[in-house]
Amino acid sequence: MKVRVLISFKDSVLDPQGQTVKNALHSLGYNFVKDVRQGKVFELELEGISEEEAKKIIPEISDKVLANPIIEKFTWEILQ
């Protein structure tokens, strides 16, 4: 089974890289871009556990290892 975890800054955290990208887009004429937030994507391939077990363990893995819970939030989905 494959799982995709998306990590991004919490809304209250400044994202300087996203701001830089937004400014670059505006300088190229893409002024309709209101905001850019950067993040990370992890794809995990799991073996030997059920979907029910994955639903319990993925938030734990994300919170303990993949994301910094002080400044980041995460979402995840089972791909297959």
Summary of the structure (lengths in Angstrom):
residues: 80
radius of gyration: 15.9
end to end distance: 5.2
largest distance: 49.9
contacts: 184
relative contact order: 0.34
helix: 35%
strand: 28%
